[in-house]
Amino acid sequence: MKNILNLFKNNKGFTLIEMLLVLLIISVLLILIIPNIAKQSDHIQKTGCSAQLKLVDSQVEAYTLKFNRKPTTIDDLVQEGYIKEHQKKCKSGETITLRGGEAVVS
C-alpha cells in the first residue's frame, strides 16, 4: 500500500512554463502555415479548371469526329453523353461554355 502512495507522490510531469512554451510554438507554426494553405487552394482550383477545360475540348473533338460538325453549345455534349451536367462548371464556380468550337471559361 505504501508503494502505491509513493507512486502518486512522486509524479513527474510538465510544468506550466513548459506547456505554455509548447502552445506558443504550435501557435506560431499555425500562423505561418495557414496563409500558405489558402494560397495553395486557389492555385489548385485554377489548375483544376484548366484541366477540366482540356477535358471538354477533347470531348468536343470526339463529338466532331462522330457528327462531322462542332457542337453549338455545351448542352449538346451533355445530351449526347460526352460530359456530365456537373462538368459544365469548375469547382471555383466559373462556367464553361463553347465559343467557336472551343471550351472557354466565362
C-alpha positions in Angstrom: 0.0 0.0 0.0 2.9 2.4 0.8 4.4 1.7 -2.6 1.2 2.9 -4.3 1.1 6.1 -2.2 4.8 6.8 -3.0 4.0 6.3 -6.7 1.4 9.1 -6.6 3.6 11.4 -4.6 6.5 11.0 -6.9 4.6 12.3 -10.1 6.9 13.8 -12.7 5.1 15.9 -15.2 5.3 19.0 -17.3 5.5 22.4 -15.6 3.1 25.2 -16.6 6.0 27.1 -18.3 6.8 24.0 -20.4 3.2 23.6 -21.5 2.9 27.3 -22.3 6.1 27.2 -24.4 4.8 24.3 -26.4 1.5 26.1 -27.0 3.4 29.2 -28.2 5.4 27.1 -30.7 2.3 25.4 -32.0 0.6 28.8 -32.4 3.5 30.3 -34.3 3.6 27.4 -36.6 -0.1 27.7 -37.3 0.2 31.4 -38.0 2.9 30.7 -40.6 1.2 27.7 -42.2 -2.4 28.7 -42.6 -1.8 31.6 -45.2 0.2 29.2 -47.4 -2.5 26.6 -47.4 -5.0 29.3 -48.6 -2.7 30.3 -51.4 -2.3 26.6 -52.5 -6.1 26.1 -52.5 -6.5 28.9 -55.0 -3.8 27.5 -57.2 -5.3 24.0 -57.1 -8.7 25.4 -58.2 -7.2 27.3 -61.1 -5.2 24.2 -62.2 -8.3 22.0 -61.9 -10.3 24.4 -64.0 -7.7 24.4 -66.8 -7.7 20.5 -66.7 -11.4 20.5 -67.0 -11.2 22.8 -70.0 -8.9 20.3 -71.7 -11.3 17.5 -70.9 -14.2 19.4 -72.5 -12.0 20.3 -75.5 -11.2 16.6 -76.0 -14.9 15.8 -75.8 -15.6 18.5 -78.4 -13.1 16.7 -80.7 -14.8 13.4 -80.1 -18.2 14.9 -80.9 -16.8 16.5 -84.0 -15.4 13.1 -85.2 -18.7 11.4 -84.7 -21.1 14.0 -86.1 -18.8 15.8 -88.6 -19.6 19.2 -87.0 -18.7 21.0 -83.9 -21.3 21.3 -81.1 -23.0 24.6 -81.0 -23.4 24.6 -77.2 -22.1 22.7 -74.2 -25.6 21.3 -73.7 -25.1 19.3 -77.0 -22.2 17.5 -75.3 -24.3 16.8 -72.2 -27.3 15.5 -74.2 -25.1 13.1 -76.2 -23.4 11.8 -73.1 -19.9 13.2 -73.7 -19.8 15.1 -70.4 -22.0 15.2 -67.3 -24.1 18.1 -66.2 -21.8 19.0 -63.2 -18.8 19.2 -65.6 -20.2 22.4 -67.1 -18.8 24.3 -64.1 -15.4 24.5 -62.5 -15.0 23.9 -58.8 -14.3 27.6 -58.4 -17.8 28.3 -59.7 -16.8 29.5 -63.2 -19.0 28.3 -66.1 -17.5 26.5 -69.1 -19.1 27.5 -72.4 -18.3 26.8 -76.1 -17.1 29.6 -78.3 -16.0 28.9 -81.8 -16.0 25.2 -81.1 -13.6 25.6 -78.2 -14.2 25.4 -74.4 -13.7 28.7 -72.6 -14.4 29.9 -69.1 -16.9 32.7 -68.7 
